[in-house]
């Protein structure tokens, strides 16, 4: 994995409806705090889950949302890559609050 790729997994027991609410709340905060453009796409009924697409200059990625996990993958631009550890730590903290503290599984 390159220095500019961020990959964070979080397992949870919320179920899909509550996970959707948590993902949308995270998107609302990312839009307000970081001027992130977010687009939430629900998966088909009975499907694997949903995808939240997010972007801003210097960062873009997706958050896969299922009834059991959040999986964030992002590509960081040159300037953001220098702060990769800090960005990952903040996202992990946000996910912990939204999902209830679960063991971290991060690949940076």
C-alpha positions in Angstrom: 0.0 0.0 0.0 1.4 3.4 -0.9 2.1 6.2 1.5 -0.8 8.1 0.1 -3.4 5.3 0.7 -5.5 5.2 3.8 -7.5 2.1 4.7 -9.5 1.8 7.9 -11.8 -1.1 8.9 -14.3 -1.0 11.8 -16.5 -3.9 12.8 -19.8 -3.1 14.6 -23.1 -4.7 15.6 -25.4 -1.8 14.7 -27.2 -3.4 11.7 -27.6 -1.6 8.4 -30.3 1.0 9.3 -28.2 2.3 12.3 -25.0 2.0 10.3 -26.5 4.2 7.6 -27.5 6.8 10.1 -23.9 6.8 11.5 -22.4 7.1 8.1 -24.6 10.0 7.1 -23.8 11.7 10.4 -20.1 11.2 9.7 -20.6 12.7 6.1 -22.5 15.7 7.5 -19.6 16.4 9.9 -17.0 15.9 7.2 -18.9 18.3 4.9 -19.2 21.0 7.7 -15.7 20.6 9.2 -13.5 19.8 6.2 -15.5 21.1 3.2 -15.8 17.6 2.0 -18.2 16.8 -0.9 -20.2 13.6 0.1 -22.6 11.5 -1.9 -24.3 8.6 -0.2 -25.6 5.7 -2.4 -27.7 3.0 -0.8 -27.2 -0.5 -2.2 -30.0 -2.6 -3.6 -32.5 -4.1 -1.2 -31.0 -7.3 0.2 -27.6 -6.3 -1.2 -24.2 -6.1 0.5 -24.5 -2.5 1.7 -24.0 1.1 0.8 -21.2 3.4 -0.4 -20.4 6.9 0.7 -18.2 8.7 -1.8 -16.3 11.7 -0.4 -13.8 14.1 -1.9 -12.1 17.5 -1.6 -9.0 18.9 -3.1 -6.2 16.6 -1.9 -8.4 13.7 -0.8 -10.9 11.3 -2.2 -12.3 8.0 -1.3 -15.2 5.8 -0.3 -16.7 4.4 2.9 -18.4 1.0 2.4 -21.2 0.6 4.9 -22.8 -2.7 5.9 -24.7 -4.0 8.8 -21.4 -5.3 10.3 -18.6 -3.0 9.2 -17.3 0.3 8.0 -14.5 0.1 5.5 -12.9 3.4 4.5 -10.4 3.7 1.6 -9.0 7.0 0.6 -6.2 8.4 -1.6 -4.4 11.4 -0.2 -2.8 14.1 -2.2 0.8 15.1 -1.6 0.1 17.6 1.2 -2.4 15.4 3.0 -0.1 12.3 2.7 2.3 14.1 5.1 -0.4 14.0 7.7 -1.6 10.5 7.1 -1.2 9.2 10.6 -3.0 12.2 12.1 -5.8 11.9 9.6 -6.2 8.2 10.3 -6.2 8.8 14.1 -9.0 11.4 13.8 -11.1 9.2 11.5 -10.7 6.3 13.9 -11.7 8.4 16.8 -14.8 9.6 14.9 -15.8 6.0 14.0 -15.3 4.8 17.5 -17.7 7.5 18.8 -20.3 6.7 16.0 -20.1 2.9 16.2 -19.2 2.3 19.9 -15.5 1.5 20.6 -14.4 -1.5 18.6 -10.9 -2.8 18.1 -9.0 -0.9 15.5 -8.0 -2.6 12.2 -6.0 -0.1 10.2 -3.6 -0.6 7.4 -1.7 2.6 6.5 
